[in-house]
Amino acid sequence: MGHSHDHAYMSGGHASGREADRARLRLVLAVTVLVTVVEIVGAVVSHSLALFADAGHMMTDAAAIVLALSASLMATLPASERRTFGYHRAEILAAMVNALVLLGVCTWLGYSGVRRLLHPTHVDAGQMLLFAAVGLAANLTSIVLLAARRDSSLNMRGAYLEVLGDLLGSFFTVVAAVVILASGFLRADSIVSLLIAVLILPRSWSLLRETVAVLLESAPPDVDVASVRTHLLGADGVVEVHDLHAWMITSGMPAMSAHITVTDAALAARGVGVILDDLTRCVAEHFGIDHATLQIEPQSHRAHENLGETDHA
C-alpha cells in the first residue's frame, strides 16, 4: 500500500520561479560577456595579469551561466517512461562542470601569479584602473540581478557566488591599480591575481561537494533522517519504520521513501488512505519533503515477512 505526493516540485510556482531565474541569468550573461571582452582588451593594453585573471574568471562565469541556462531548460522537459524524474539532474551535472572549471582556473591563476610575482613586468596602471572600474560597475549590476534568487537552486547559487567573486576581484584589481599608480609597486598586480585564485578555490570546492552529494543521493543537508524516523514513529498506530531513504532529486527538490508498519487495529479504524495522508502531510509540514513515497504494511504482514526472511536464511 503506497502513496506519493509530487505536486509541489511540479507546481506552477516552481516553474515560474525557474523562468524568472532564466530571465535573470540571460541578463547577467549579456553583461558578463560584454565585460569579459572589455577586460581582455584592457589586459592586453595594460599588460595586467590581475585584469586578465578577472577577465578569465568572468569568461568561465559566462560558460557556467550558459550551462545553467541549458540545464534549466532541460529541466522543463517532461518525464518519460525512460526518465521518470525528467531531466532535473542535468542541472546538477552543469553545476559540477562549473565547479571543475573553476578549480582549473584557480590552478592556472596560482601558477601564473607566482611566476609574475617572482618576475614582475611593467603594467600600465592607468589603463588597468579604467578597465577594472568598468568590470566593478558591471559586476555590481549582476549582483543586484541575482541576489533575490540566489538560494533558489544550486546553479543560481553558483552563478551568484561567481559574480560575487568577480565583484571582489574587480575591486581588488582597482586597488592594485591605485597602488601601482601611487607607489610603482608592480607586484601588486600579481598579488591580486593570487588573491582572486584564493577567492575562487573555497566556493568552487563547496559547489563541487554539494553536487557530488546530490549525485550520491545523500540525505538533504537540512533533513535529519533520524528525526524523520522518530517523528513517524510518534504517529498513531505506527509501530515500525524501515527502509527509510531521503535524497535530493535536484536542488530544492527533496524526496523520501519508507516502509511503515501500522497496527491492524489502526488500519481497521481509520483506513489506509487517511493514514497515508496524515503521514505525507507530516513529513511535508515538519521536514519540507513534498515528494514522499510511503508503503504501509499491516503489523500482521510484517510478522509474515520476518518469518519468510528467517526461512530463507
Sequence and secondary structure as in RCSB ss.txt:
>XXXX:A:sequence
MGHSHDHAYMSGGHASGREADRARLRLVLAVTVLVTVVEIVGAVVSHSLALFADAGHMMTDAAAIVLALSASLMA
TLPASERRTFGYHRAEILAAMVNALVLLGVCTWLGYSGVRRLLHPTHVDAGQMLLFAAVGLAANLTSIVLLAARR
DSSLNMRGAYLEVLGDLLGSFFTVVAAVVILASGFLRADSIVSLLIAVLILPRSWSLLRETVAVLLESAPPDVDV
ASVRTHLLGADGVVEVHDLHAWMITSGMPAMSAHITVTDAALAARGVGVILDDLTRCVAEHFGIDHATLQIEPQS
HRAHENLGETDHA
>XXXX:A:secstr
 EEE  TTTTSHHHHHHHHHHHHHHHHHHHHHHHHHHHHHHHHHHHT HHHHHHHHHHHHHHHHHHHHHHHHHHT
TS   SSSTTTTTHHHHHHHHHHHHHHHHHHHHHHHHHHHHHHS     HHHHHHHHHHHHHHHHHHHHHHHTTT
TS HHHHHHHHHHHHHHHHHHHHHHHHHHHHHH  THHHHHHHHHHHHHHHHHHHHHHHHHHHHHTT   TT  H
HHHHHHHHTSTTEEEEEEEEEEESSTT EEEEEEEEE HHHHHHH HHHHHHHHHHHHHHHH   EEEEEEEEHH
HHHHHHHHHHHH 
